[in-house]
Amino acid sequence: MSNIDTKPRTKVRTKTERPRLHKVILVNDDYTPREFVVLVLKAEFRMTEDQAHKVMITAHRLGVCVVAVFTKDVAETKATRATDAGRAKGYPLLFTTEPEE
Ligand code: TYC
């Protein structure tokens, strides 16, 4: 009875890590009108006309542009809503998400 192992099996960790943030990425395509991309960025990501235009033109020129970072849930919800807004108009507009390093 004295040989029962009572060693703790878990380590106590006093540091709480912040949840990883996730990037929302705007992907370029050849069909969605520029003005519509700007409209969606303003509506879903609360950007000004100026900010939205810069993000749109960066994706247009380079292929992709990081829109913003959020917690995983928020990033995924916003990317889905923004992609759906394009689909509702028949556009192939695409927003994706990926975890930050
Ligand atoms: N390339 C599109 C056009 O010339 C505009 C556009 C920009 C579409 C960015 C998507 O993520 C995008 N009409």
Backbone and ligand atoms as CSV (ligand in chain L), in Angstrom:
chain,resi,resn,atom,element,x,y,z
A,1,MET,N,N,0.824,-1.210,0.000
A,1,MET,CA,C,0.000,0.000,0.000
A,1,MET,C,C,0.857,1.258,0.000
A,2,SER,N,N,2.075,1.134,0.499
A,2,SER,CA,C,2.945,2.319,0.575
A,2,SER,C,C,3.620,2.601,-0.772
A,3,ASN,N,N,3.495,1.642,-1.727
A,3,ASN,CA,C,4.192,1.873,-3.002
A,3,ASN,C,C,3.278,2.453,-4.099
A,4,ILE,N,N,2.176,3.030,-3.719
A,4,ILE,CA,C,1.306,3.690,-4.714
A,4,ILE,C,C,1.994,4.971,-5.188
A,5,ASP,N,N,2.064,5.081,-6.508
A,5,ASP,CA,C,2.729,6.254,-7.100
A,5,ASP,C,C,1.781,7.450,-7.096
A,6,THR,N,N,2.150,8.440,-6.355
A,6,THR,CA,C,1.273,9.627,-6.256
A,6,THR,C,C,1.884,10.850,-6.945
A,7,LYS,N,N,2.875,10.568,-7.809
A,7,LYS,CA,C,3.513,11.688,-8.516
A,7,LYS,C,C,2.489,12.418,-9.396
A,8,PRO,N,N,2.514,13.731,-9.402
A,8,PRO,CA,C,1.581,14.434,-10.287
A,8,PRO,C,C,1.876,14.105,-11.752
A,9,ARG,N,N,0.842,13.909,-12.521
A,9,ARG,CA,C,1.015,13.524,-13.938
A,9,ARG,C,C,0.972,14.744,-14.869
A,10,THR,N,N,0.610,15.846,-14.333
A,10,THR,CA,C,0.558,17.041,-15.180
A,10,THR,C,C,1.496,18.096,-14.630
A,11,LYS,N,N,2.021,18.910,-15.555
A,11,LYS,CA,C,2.903,20.002,-15.142
A,11,LYS,C,C,2.072,21.260,-14.919
A,12,VAL,N,N,2.427,21.983,-13.897
A,12,VAL,CA,C,1.747,23.255,-13.672
A,12,VAL,C,C,2.433,24.302,-14.540
A,13,ARG,N,N,1.635,25.012,-15.318
A,13,ARG,CA,C,2.197,26.079,-16.148
A,13,ARG,C,C,1.490,27.388,-15.775
A,14,THR,N,N,2.289,28.321,-15.325
A,14,THR,CA,C,1.689,29.564,-14.842
A,14,THR,C,C,1.426,30.556,-15.969
A,15,LYS,N,N,2.135,30.369,-17.110
A,15,LYS,CA,C,1.938,31.306,-18.218
A,15,LYS,C,C,0.734,30.901,-19.059
A,16,THR,N,N,-0.108,31.844,-19.370
A,16,THR,CA,C,-1.220,31.583,-20.277
A,16,THR,C,C,-0.843,32.140,-21.643
A,17,GLU,N,N,-0.861,31.267,-22.659
A,17,GLU,CA,C,-0.523,31.755,-24.002
A,17,GLU,C,C,-1.721,32.420,-24.641
A,18,ARG,N,N,-1.439,33.491,-25.343
A,18,ARG,CA,C,-2.514,34.162,-26.087
A,18,ARG,C,C,-2.929,33.276,-27.247
A,19,PRO,N,N,-4.225,33.232,-27.585
A,19,PRO,CA,C,-4.639,32.420,-28.738
A,19,PRO,C,C,-3.999,32.958,-30.006
A,20,ARG,N,N,-3.606,32.065,-30.903
A,20,ARG,CA,C,-3.011,32.478,-32.179
A,20,ARG,C,C,-4.032,33.273,-32.983
A,21,LEU,N,N,-3.570,34.318,-33.630
A,21,LEU,CA,C,-4.468,35.091,-34.480
A,21,LEU,C,C,-4.441,34.519,-35.896
A,22,HIS,N,N,-5.532,34.743,-36.608
A,22,HIS,CA,C,-5.646,34.244,-37.981
A,22,HIS,C,C,-5.821,35.394,-38.968
A,23,LYS,N,N,-5.080,35.287,-40.066
A,23,LYS,CA,C,-5.153,36.322,-41.101
A,23,LYS,C,C,-6.349,36.060,-42.012
A,24,VAL,N,N,-7.016,37.128,-42.415
A,24,VAL,CA,C,-8.001,37.033,-43.496
A,24,VAL,C,C,-7.291,37.542,-44.748
A,25,ILE,N,N,-7.297,36.739,-45.794
A,25,ILE,CA,C,-6.566,37.054,-47.019
A,25,ILE,C,C,-7.529,37.224,-48.194
A,26,LEU,N,N,-7.381,38.344,-48.886
A,26,LEU,CA,C,-8.169,38.612,-50.092
A,26,LEU,C,C,-7.409,38.063,-51.300
A,27,VAL,N,N,-8.107,37.275,-52.121
A,27,VAL,CA,C,-7.493,36.644,-53.290
A,27,VAL,C,C,-7.996,37.330,-54.566
A,28,ASN,N,N,-7.098,37.665,-55.463
A,28,ASN,CA,C,-7.484,38.319,-56.716
A,28,ASN,C,C,-8.194,37.346,-57.668
A,29,ASP,N,N,-9.044,37.893,-58.515
A,29,ASP,CA,C,-9.622,37.137,-59.627
A,29,ASP,C,C,-9.834,38.110,-60.781
A,30,ASP,N,N,-10.200,37.594,-61.961
A,30,ASP,CA,C,-10.322,38.450,-63.156
A,30,ASP,C,C,-11.730,38.992,-63.370
A,31,TYR,N,N,-12.677,38.655,-62.521
A,31,TYR,CA,C,-14.083,38.953,-62.817
A,31,TYR,C,C,-14.771,39.922,-61.857
A,32,THR,N,N,-14.437,39.859,-60.580
A,32,THR,CA,C,-15.132,40.719,-59.615
A,32,THR,C,C,-14.761,42.183,-59.857
A,33,PRO,N,N,-15.758,43.076,-60.016
A,33,PRO,CA,C,-15.435,44.487,-60.239
A,33,PRO,C,C,-14.695,45.085,-59.036
A,34,ARG,N,N,-13.741,45.948,-59.322
A,34,ARG,CA,C,-12.945,46.587,-58.264
A,34,ARG,C,C,-13.835,47.281,-57.238
A,35,GLU,N,N,-14.856,47.989,-57.726
A,35,GLU,CA,C,-15.734,48.750,-56.816
A,35,GLU,C,C,-16.471,47.816,-55.872
A,36,PHE,N,N,-16.803,46.607,-56.362
A,36,PHE,CA,C,-17.516,45.672,-55.501
A,36,PHE,C,C,-16.595,45.139,-54.402
A,37,VAL,N,N,-15.336,44.884,-54.734
A,37,VAL,CA,C,-14.363,44.424,-53.731
A,37,VAL,C,C,-14.229,45.492,-52.639
A,38,VAL,N,N,-14.146,46.752,-53.065
A,38,VAL,CA,C,-14.033,47.866,-52.114
A,38,VAL,C,C,-15.267,47.934,-51.214
A,39,LEU,N,N,-16.428,47.753,-51.808
A,39,LEU,CA,C,-17.696,47.785,-51.067
A,39,LEU,C,C,-17.721,46.714,-49.967
A,40,VAL,N,N,-17.309,45.494,-50.330
A,40,VAL,CA,C,-17.311,44.380,-49.379
A,40,VAL,C,C,-16.296,44.637,-48.252
A,41,LEU,N,N,-15.124,45.137,-48.611
A,41,LEU,CA,C,-14.094,45.423,-47.591
A,41,LEU,C,C,-14.604,46.471,-46.601
A,42,LYS,N,N,-15.302,47.472,-47.104
A,42,LYS,CA,C,-15.841,48.525,-46.231
A,42,LYS,C,C,-16.930,47.966,-45.320
A,43,ALA,N,N,-17.807,47.152,-45.894
A,43,ALA,CA,C,-18.951,46.643,-45.129
A,43,ALA,C,C,-18.545,45.594,-44.093
A,44,GLU,N,N,-17.709,44.654,-44.495
A,44,GLU,CA,C,-17.397,43.525,-43.604
A,44,GLU,C,C,-16.210,43.794,-42.679
A,45,PHE,N,N,-15.296,44.663,-43.128
A,45,PHE,CA,C,-14.083,44.874,-42.319
A,45,PHE,C,C,-13.973,46.304,-41.812
A,46,ARG,N,N,-15.040,47.055,-41.942
A,46,ARG,CA,C,-15.130,48.413,-41.415
A,46,ARG,C,C,-13.953,49.285,-41.848
A,47,MET,N,N,-13.617,49.190,-43.128
A,47,MET,CA,C,-12.514,50.003,-43.656
A,47,MET,C,C,-13.056,51.286,-44.252
A,48,THR,N,N,-12.193,52.282,-44.312
A,48,THR,CA,C,-12.541,53.502,-45.036
A,48,THR,C,C,-12.364,53.216,-46.524
A,49,GLU,N,N,-12.892,54.093,-47.347
A,49,GLU,CA,C,-12.753,53.980,-48.813
A,49,GLU,C,C,-11.271,53.852,-49.181
A,50,ASP,N,N,-10.465,54.685,-48.549
A,50,ASP,CA,C,-9.028,54.724,-48.820
A,50,ASP,C,C,-8.326,53.410,-48.461
A,51,GLN,N,N,-8.587,52.912,-47.260
A,51,GLN,CA,C,-7.996,51.642,-46.807
A,51,GLN,C,C,-8.441,50.503,-47.722
A,52,ALA,N,N,-9.741,50.454,-48.005
A,52,ALA,CA,C,-10.312,49.380,-48.827
A,52,ALA,C,C,-9.707,49.406,-50.229
A,53,HIS,N,N,-9.531,50.603,-50.774
A,53,HIS,CA,C,-8.967,50.723,-52.117
A,53,HIS,C,C,-7.525,50.221,-52.146
A,54,LYS,N,N,-6.747,50.548,-51.114
A,54,LYS,CA,C,-5.351,50.103,-51.048
A,54,LYS,C,C,-5.245,48.581,-50.967
A,55,VAL,N,N,-6.110,47.970,-50.155
A,55,VAL,CA,C,-6.093,46.507,-50.008
A,55,VAL,C,C,-6.510,45.848,-51.326
A,56,MET,N,N,-7.576,46.375,-51.947
A,56,MET,CA,C,-8.072,45.821,-53.218
A,56,MET,C,C,-6.975,45.890,-54.286
A,57,ILE,N,N,-6.318,47.052,-54.400
A,57,ILE,CA,C,-5.329,47.238,-55.470
A,57,ILE,C,C,-4.074,46.392,-55.217
A,58,THR,N,N,-3.751,46.156,-53.952
A,58,THR,CA,C,-2.618,45.283,-53.618
A,58,THR,C,C,-2.917,43.842,-54.044
A,59,ALA,N,N,-4.129,43.365,-53.737
A,59,ALA,CA,C,-4.512,42.011,-54.162
A,59,ALA,C,C,-4.546,41.931,-55.687
A,60,HIS,N,N,-5.053,42.976,-56.308
A,60,HIS,CA,C,-5.144,43.024,-57.776
A,60,HIS,C,C,-3.750,42.911,-58.407
A,61,ARG,N,N,-2.767,43.590,-57.821
A,61,ARG,CA,C,-1.412,43.609,-58.401
A,61,ARG,C,C,-0.574,42.398,-58.022
A,62,LEU,N,N,-0.688,41.965,-56.762
A,62,LEU,CA,C,0.200,40.896,-56.266
A,62,LEU,C,C,-0.462,39.528,-56.200
A,63,GLY,N,N,-1.795,39.490,-56.320
A,63,GLY,CA,C,-2.494,38.206,-56.259
A,63,GLY,C,C,-3.222,37.983,-54.956
A,64,VAL,N,N,-2.635,38.436,-53.860
A,64,VAL,CA,C,-3.266,38.321,-52.535
A,64,VAL,C,C,-2.921,39.546,-51.697
A,65,CYS,N,N,-3.731,39.782,-50.662
A,65,CYS,CA,C,-3.405,40.830,-49.687
A,65,CYS,C,C,-4.021,40.462,-48.340
A,66,VAL,N,N,-3.247,40.611,-47.282
A,66,VAL,CA,C,-3.786,40.387,-45.936
A,66,VAL,C,C,-4.722,41.554,-45.616
A,67,VAL,N,N,-5.940,41.221,-45.228
A,67,VAL,CA,C,-6.939,42.244,-44.908
A,67,VAL,C,C,-6.789,42.684,-43.452
A,68,ALA,N,N,-6.742,41.704,-42.540
A,68,ALA,CA,C,-6.642,41.980,-41.099
A,68,ALA,C,C,-6.427,40.674,-40.360
A,69,VAL,N,N,-6.157,40.744,-39.062
A,69,VAL,CA,C,-6.044,39.531,-38.237
A,69,VAL,C,C,-7.082,39.564,-37.118
A,70,PHE,N,N,-7.593,38.364,-36.811
A,70,PHE,CA,C,-8.643,38.205,-35.803
A,70,PHE,C,C,-8.414,36.873,-35.090
A,71,THR,N,N,-9.208,36.616,-34.051
A,71,THR,CA,C,-9.227,35.266,-33.489
A,71,THR,C,C,-9.791,34.338,-34.570
A,72,LYS,N,N,-9.528,33.039,-34.434
A,72,LYS,CA,C,-9.890,32.063,-35.477
A,72,LYS,C,C,-11.366,32.178,-35.891
A,73,ASP,N,N,-12.242,32.155,-34.888
A,73,ASP,CA,C,-13.688,32.213,-35.149
A,73,ASP,C,C,-14.095,33.442,-35.940
A,74,VAL,N,N,-13.617,34.592,-35.500
A,74,VAL,CA,C,-13.991,35.853,-36.152
A,74,VAL,C,C,-13.435,35.896,-37.566
A,75,ALA,N,N,-12.179,35.471,-37.744
A,75,ALA,CA,C,-11.561,35.460,-39.075
A,75,ALA,C,C,-12.371,34.588,-40.034
A,76,GLU,N,N,-12.754,33.395,-39.575
A,76,GLU,CA,C,-13.487,32.469,-40.440
A,76,GLU,C,C,-14.878,32.994,-40.771
A,77,THR,N,N,-15.538,33.576,-39.780
A,77,THR,CA,C,-16.888,34.125,-40.013
A,77,THR,C,C,-16.843,35.268,-41.022
A,78,LYS,N,N,-15.894,36.173,-40.847
A,78,LYS,CA,C,-15.797,37.322,-41.745
A,78,LYS,C,C,-15.414,36.894,-43.161
A,79,ALA,N,N,-14.477,35.952,-43.268
A,79,ALA,CA,C,-14.062,35.473,-44.595
A,79,ALA,C,C,-15.239,34.807,-45.318
A,80,THR,N,N,-16.018,34.034,-44.581
A,80,THR,CA,C,-17.182,33.363,-45.175
A,80,THR,C,C,-18.239,34.371,-45.607
A,81,ARG,N,N,-18.540,35.323,-44.735
A,81,ARG,CA,C,-19.558,36.344,-45.065
A,81,ARG,C,C,-19.145,37.165,-46.283
A,82,ALA,N,N,-17.878,37.545,-46.340
A,82,ALA,CA,C,-17.382,38.368,-47.449
A,82,ALA,C,C,-17.381,37.575,-48.758
A,83,THR,N,N,-16.991,36.300,-48.690
A,83,THR,CA,C,-17.010,35.434,-49.876
A,83,THR,C,C,-18.446,35.228,-50.349
A,84,ASP,N,N,-19.361,35.023,-49.411
A,84,ASP,CA,C,-20.782,34.828,-49.740
A,84,ASP,C,C,-21.397,36.066,-50.387
A,85,ALA,N,N,-20.946,37.250,-49.968
A,85,ALA,CA,C,-21.458,38.494,-50.553
A,85,ALA,C,C,-21.136,38.526,-52.053
A,86,GLY,N,N,-19.956,38.061,-52.428
A,86,GLY,CA,C,-19.583,37.982,-53.833
A,86,GLY,C,C,-20.387,36.921,-54.562
A,87,ARG,N,N,-20.511,35.771,-53.947
A,87,ARG,CA,C,-21.245,34.659,-54.566
A,87,ARG,C,C,-22.704,35.046,-54.844
A,88,ALA,N,N,-23.297,35.804,-53.922
A,88,ALA,CA,C,-24.690,36.257,-54.091
A,88,ALA,C,C,-24.855,37.093,-55.353
A,89,LYS,N,N,-23.772,37.717,-55.807
A,89,LYS,CA,C,-23.804,38.531,-57.039
A,89,LYS,C,C,-23.242,37.763,-58.237
A,90,GLY,N,N,-22.868,36.506,-58.003
A,90,GLY,CA,C,-22.329,35.684,-59.081
A,90,GLY,C,C,-20.847,35.903,-59.335
A,91,TYR,N,N,-20.142,36.521,-58.370
A,91,TYR,CA,C,-18.704,36.767,-58.532
A,91,TYR,C,C,-17.884,35.699,-57.812
A,92,PRO,N,N,-16.674,35.405,-58.338
A,92,PRO,CA,C,-15.820,34.387,-57.705
A,92,PRO,C,C,-14.932,34.951,-56.596
A,93,LEU,N,N,-15.300,36.110,-56.072
A,93,LEU,CA,C,-14.531,36.770,-55.002
A,93,LEU,C,C,-14.243,35.785,-53.865
A,94,LEU,N,N,-12.968,35.752,-53.427
A,94,LEU,CA,C,-12.583,34.773,-52.405
A,94,LEU,C,C,-11.754,35.390,-51.287
A,95,PHE,N,N,-12.183,35.114,-50.064
A,95,PHE,CA,C,-11.427,35.453,-48.859
A,95,PHE,C,C,-11.071,34.146,-48.169
A,96,THR,N,N,-9.799,33.975,-47.812
A,96,THR,CA,C,-9.384,32.766,-47.101
A,96,THR,C,C,-8.811,33.170,-45.742
A,97,THR,N,N,-8.507,32.180,-44.905
A,97,THR,CA,C,-7.875,32.470,-43.612
A,97,THR,C,C,-6.671,31.562,-43.420
A,98,GLU,N,N,-5.704,32.033,-42.651
A,98,GLU,CA,C,-4.597,31.159,-42.239
A,98,GLU,C,C,-4.009,31.660,-40.922
A,99,PRO,N,N,-3.543,30.710,-40.086
A,99,PRO,CA,C,-2.989,31.115,-38.800
A,99,PRO,C,C,-1.711,31.920,-38.966
A,100,GLU,N,N,-1.496,32.880,-38.086
A,100,GLU,CA,C,-0.236,33.638,-38.073
A,100,GLU,C,C,0.851,32.751,-37.497
A,101,GLU,N,N,2.084,32.988,-37.933
A,101,GLU,CA,C,3.227,32.200,-37.450
A,101,GLU,C,C,3.335,32.323,-35.931
L,1,TYC,N1,N,-8.901,41.931,-60.631
L,1,TYC,C1,C,-10.268,42.449,-60.549
L,1,TYC,C2,C,-10.568,43.308,-61.771
L,1,TYC,O1,O,-9.652,43.694,-62.473
L,1,TYC,C3,C,-10.473,43.308,-59.288
L,1,TYC,C4,C,-10.182,42.529,-58.055
L,1,TYC,C5,C,-9.253,42.989,-57.137
L,1,TYC,C6,C,-10.828,41.316,-57.820
L,1,TYC,C7,C,-8.956,42.257,-55.969
L,1,TYC,C8,C,-10.551,40.574,-56.647
L,1,TYC,O2,O,-9.335,40.354,-54.622
L,1,TYC,C9,C,-9.618,41.050,-55.744
L,1,TYC,N2,N,-11.827,43.595,-62.007
